Amino acid sequence: MSDDPNNSKSSSKSAKLTNGSIVGHLVSQTAPMLLGIASIMSIGIIDAYFIGQLGAKELAAVSFIFPVTVALSSMGVGVIAAISSVVSRALGSGDEAKAQQLGNLGIALAIIFGLCIAVTLYLVKTPLFDLMQAEDDLLPLIQAYMTPYALGFPLLLTNMGMNGVLRGQGAAKRASTILFAFAATNWVLDPLLITGIGSFEGFGIEGAAYATIGGWAVGTGLGFVLVQSSAIKMNPACLTATDWRKGVVSLLRVGGPAAGSNAINPIGLSILTALLAGYGQDEVAGFGAAGRLQSLAVVPLLALSSSIGAVVGQNWGAGKAERARRALWLSGIFCILYGLLIATALVLASRWIGSFFTEKDAVLAAIETYLTIAAWGFGGYGLFIVANGAFNAIDRAGTALALSLSRVFLIMVPIALLSRTALAGDEWGASTIYAGELAANLLGGVISGFVAWRIFRQN
């Protein structure tokens, strides 16, 4: 395939990313998502800040909670990836009616899945954290957060479904507005509901869950308004003309593996958290706070991995594979350069940054150790997630899932376990665990980049 118009399909008028500058499209799609994702990631930082004011025990409890909520949020990422993929490819091929049908079907499925996950999470939340080896004195705090979180979860998948419809159209500004509204609501509610104000004492760690639910509700309401003013609107009536079987298969073929791919990394981090529990609550608290900081540091990489799908998907659907290859190549270069830059900054400022979360020396030392080791893998992580975003866009989500499984279960966890065994002792301590994450990011990035090169070169 090439950029020759004679070899390209007739794309929909809404497939605006199939012509014009690739660099321009990457920037225009990534910049708004940068703001939106930074807003979302900042929620974890702000949560950790106010929860840290409650005490080290509360901070340790939320360190167990964090990888679980990230894994659950990956369901939302799967919803976005699935809907964005099928909508962008349908628009690229010139079938706007099909794009609308699949977009509406995707939102309907998101609501159904959200309800099923909410019930499941509510029922298994206690044995789940027992399995993660959370200490008995932390379990009441964890349960106080997870109960309302579980019940409000369907709101998250609903607004993520709307976000996917917008992203598939290349409406990155609208999609990021939903994320920003969700985050801004959380910013306002966190101090009020966690630590309280005036005579109101707040709800403690439980208040963080209430603030999150409030943000989801606002994001869902705004998402509906923005989707209704876009080219592809919510219109349940169009579902009567939809081939449900074929549509569900198309969505699940991308959404299932995409959700799994995004859930696997936090599952791996949950395993690392369980391993760190053997070194004490201070190490767990430091790992949790540093993990939230990492989430903020890699925001540009996450934004790029979110925007690459629409650019690659529309061009792939239009038969313009060369444009899709160029988008992926330029994105990979950015990941490497940004990864080196942010790693240098974080290592140099690790102690100072950690002081925003805690004043306890043991926790500060844990944060500093983590960043000194793990930060050098952030660029590789960027390559990994950008390649996965491109795989999802071209209906190769199964490849992304296989790579994600390999990264965590063949690299991250085994190396962490082997390092801990081979380098046991106070001299190395928890740094042996962090080595597993560093290896997973570096090797995962290289392997995913190679696989992407092979797949996109063949078309």
N, C-alpha and C positions, 0 to 999 in steps of 0.2 A: 504494500500500500504506500501511497505518497500523498503529497499535498496537491497534486494535479487534480483540478476540478473534474476532469473527465473520469477519474478513478474514485471520486467521492460520491457519497449518497446525498440526496437533497434533504438538508436538515430543516427543522422547524424554525420559524422566525424567532422563537423563544430560545433557541440554542445559540446564544450570543458569543459563546466561547470558542466556536469553531473557526472564527476568522479573527484577524488582527494579531497583535504582538503577544507571544506566549509569556514573555516577561511581564508585560503589562497586565495580562490576565492573572498571573500568579500573584502579583502585587495587589491588584484590585480585589482579589478574592481572599488573600491572606490577611491583609491589613485590618479589615473589619473583624475577622475572626480572631485576630490577635487581641483586640480589645475584649471581645466576648469571652474567649477562653481564659484570658488573664483575669477577668472578673470572676469567672467560675472558680479558678484555682485559688484566687485570693480568699475565697470562702474558707478553705481549709486553714489558711494562715490566720485569718481573723478568729475562727473557731478556736484554734490552738492558743492564740494570745489570751482570749477571755477565759477559756477553760484552764489555762495555765495559772491564772490568778486565783482559781479555786484551790489549787494545790497540786503537788507532784503526783498524787494518787489519781486524780482526775485526768491529768495529762497522760499518765500511763494507760488508763482505761480507754481514752480516745485513740491511743496508738494501736490498740487491738481492733478498735472499731474501724479505723481509717481504711486499711486494705480491704475490709469487707464491703464498706460502702462504695469504694472505688470499683470493686468487682461488680457490684450491683448496678452502679452507674454505667458500666460497660454494656449493660443491656440496652441502655439508651443510645450508646454509641452504635450498637448493632442496628437499632431501629433507624438511626440517621443514615448509616452506611447503606442499608438495604434500600430504603426509599430513595435516597439520593442517587444510587447506582441505577435503579430501574427507570427513574424519572429522567435522569440525564441522558441515558442511552436511547430512551424513547424519543426524547426531544431531538437528539442528534440524528436519529433516523428519519425525522420528519413527522412522527405520529403523535400529535399533541393530545388527541382524544385518549389514546392509550396511556399517555403520561398522567392524565388527570384520573383515569380509572385506577391505575396502580398507586398513585399518591393517596387517594381516598381509602383504598383497600389497606394500604400500609398503616394509616392512622387508626383504622378500625382494629387491626390486629394488635397494634401497640397498646390500645386500651385493654383489650382482652388479656394480653400477656401481663400487663401491669397488675391486673386484679389477681391473676394466678400466682405471680411472684409474691405479692403482698401476703396472701394467705400462707404460702409455703414458708416465707421468712418468719412470719409470726409464730409458726408452729415449731420451727427448728432453731430458733435463735439461742436457746439455752444450751443444747448439746453442741452447737457450732462453736461457741466460745470455750466450752469445756475441752473440746478437741484441740483448740488453739493453745491450751494450757494457761488460760487466764487464771490468775490467782483468785481465791475465794473472796477476798475483800474487794476485788475489782468487779466481780460479777453483778452486784446490785446496781452499780453505776452504769455498766454496759447495758443492762436490761432496761434501765430508765431511759436511755437514749434510743435503743433499738425498737421498742414497742411502738411509739408514735411514728418513727421513721418507716417502719413496715407498713403501717396503715395508710400513710400518705403517699407511698411509692407509685401508685397508678398515675398520679399527677405528673411525675417526672417523665414517664414513657409517653404520655399524651403530648406534652409540649415538645418532646424530642421528635415525635412523629411529624409535627408541624414544621419543626426545624429542618427535617430531612426533605420535605417538599420544597422548601425555600432554597436549600442548598443545591438540590438537583437542577433548579432553574438558574443557578448562578447568582441568586439574590443574597449574597453574603452579608450585606449591610443589614438587611431585615433579619436574617438568621442570628447575627451577632447581637441585635437589639434585644431579642428574647433572652439571650444569655445574660446580657447586662442588666436587664430588668430583674431577673431572678436574683442575681448577685447583689444588686443595690438594695433590694428588699431585705436580703440576709444581713447586709452590713448594718442596716438600721435596727433590725430586730435582735441581733446578737447581744449587744450590751444590755438591752432592755430585758431580754428573757433569760440570759445566763446569769449576769451579776446583779441585775435590777437597777432601779433608779429611785432616789428618794426613800420613801417608806416602803416601796415595793422591793422585796428581797430577790426577786427572780426565781427561776426554777433550777438553777445549777446546770449540770451537764444535759439534763432533759430539755432545757431551754434552747440548746443548740439545735436539737431535732425540730422543735416547734418553729424556729426561725427558718430552717431549711424548707419545711413544708409550706410556710408562708411565701417563700420565694418561688417554689414550684407553682403555687396557685396563681401568683401574679404572672409568671412566665406563660402559663397555659392560657390565661385570658388574653394577654397581648398577642400570643402566637395566633390565636383564632382571628383576631382583627387583621394582622399582617397577611395571613394566608388568604383571607377573603378579599384583600385588595391586590392580590398577585394574579398572574396569568392562570395558575392552576389553583382553583378554589376548593374548599370543602363542600362537597355536594353528595350526600348519601344516596341520592336518586340515581347517580351514575353507576352505583354498584350493581344495580339490577341488570346492566348491560355488560358487566364484567365477567370474564371467564375466571371464576374464583379459584378453581383448581390450578390452572396454569399460573394465575397471579400469585397465589400463595406459595407455589413452588418457586417461582422467580424470586420472591422476597425472602423466603427462608433459605434459599441457596446462597444468598449473600448475607442476610441478617444473622442467621444462626452461626456460621463460622466467624463472622465479624464480631459478634457479641462474645463468642468464645475466645477469639484472639485477644480482645481487650480485657477479658476477665482473667486470662491466664497470668499476666504479669502481676496483678495484685494478689492472685493466689500464691504465686511464688514469693511475693513480699510477705504474705501471711506466714508462709513456712519459715522464712528468715526471721520473722518476729518471734515465732515459737522457739526457734533455736536461740535467739538472743535472750529469751526469758530466763535461760539458765545462768545468764550473767547478772541478772537483777533488774529491778524496775527502772533504775536510772538509765541503763543501756536501752531499754525498750522505749522510755520516754524520749531519749535523745534521737533514736532511730525514727520515731514517729514524727517529731518536730522537723528533723532534717528531711524526711520524706515529703512533708508538705512544702518545705522550701524548694526541694527538687522539682516538685510539680509546678511551682511558679517559675522556676528558672528555665524550664523546657517549654514554656508557653509558645514561643515563636515556632518551635518544632511541631508542637501539637496543632497550632493554627495552620501550618503548612500541610500537615498530614490530613487535615480536615478539608482544605481547599483543593488539594490535588485531585480529589475524586471527581469534582464537577468538571475540571479542566480536562482530565484524561477521559472521563466517561463520555462527555459530549463529543470530543474529537474521535474517540474510538467508535462511537455509534455512528458518526458521520463518515467513517472510513478513512480518517486522516491520522494514521498511526504514527507518521513521522512527527507530527505536532505533539502527540502524546509522549513519544520518546524524548523529545527535547524538554518538555515540561519536567519529566522525571529526572533527567540529567542535571538540569539547572538546580532543581530542588536538592539533589544529593550534594552538590558543591556547597550550597548554603549550609546544609546540616553540618558538614565537616568544619567549615570556618567558624560558624557560630558556636559549635560545641567546644572548640579549643578556646575561644574567647571567654565564654561563660565559665568554663572550668577554671581558668586562670583567676578570674575575678572572685569566684567562690572560695577557692583555696586560700587566697591572700586575705580575704575578709571573713573567714569562717567563724572565728571567735567573736568578732564584733556582731555579726549577723545572729549568732546563737543567743547573744545577750537579750535580744528582743523577746525570746520565748521563755527564758528562765534565768535565774541568778545562781542556781545550784551548780557548783563546780563540776560535779560528776556528770551531770546532764550536758553541760557545756562541752566537756571533754569528749563525750560521745558524739555530739553534733560535729565537732571539729574533726574527729577521726573519720567519721563517715564521709564528710565532704572531701577531705584530703585524698581519700581513696576513690570513691564512687564518681566524683564529678568528672573525671577524665573519660568516663564512658558515655557521657550525655550525647556527644556527637554521633556515636554509633547507634544509640537509641533512636536518635532522629532519623538516621538512614533506615532503620528497621521499621518505624511506624509510617514513614512516608511511602516506603515500598509496599507496605500492607495496604495503605490507602489506595494506591494505584491498582493493586491486585483486586481489591473489592470493586473498584470502578469498572473493571473489564470482566467481571463475573468469574474471577479466579480466587474467591474468598477461601476456598479449600486449601489453596497454596499458602495463604496468609496464616490460616489456622495451624497447618503442619509446621510452619516455621516458628510460630509462637510456642507451640508445644515443645519443640526441640530446644528453643532458647532457654525455657525455664527448666524442663525436666531432664534435658541432656547436658546442659551447661550450668545454669545458675545453681540449682539445688545440689547436684553432685559435687561441684567445685567447692561450694560452701561447706558441705559435709567433710570432704576430703581435707580441705584446708584446716578445718577445726580439729580434725583428728591428727593430722601431721604436725601441726604447729600449736598443739595444746600447751597451755601455760599462761601465766599472767603477763608475760612479755608481749604476746600477740593479742590475747583477749578477743574482743568482738571484731577486731579488724579482719579476722579470718572469715567471718560471715560476709563482710562487705566485699571481699575479694570475689565472691560468687556473683554478685550483681555487676561488678566491673567487667568480669569475663563475659557474662551474658550479653552485656550491651556492646562490647567491642566485637566479639565473634558474631553475635546476632546481626549487627549492622553489616559486616563484611559479607556474610552468607546471603542475607536478603538482597544486598546490592548486586551480588553475582547472579542470583536467581532472576531478579528483575531484568538484568541485562540480557540473559538468555531468552526470557519470554518475549520481551518487547522487540528483540532483534529478529525474531522469527516471523514478524508480521509487517 
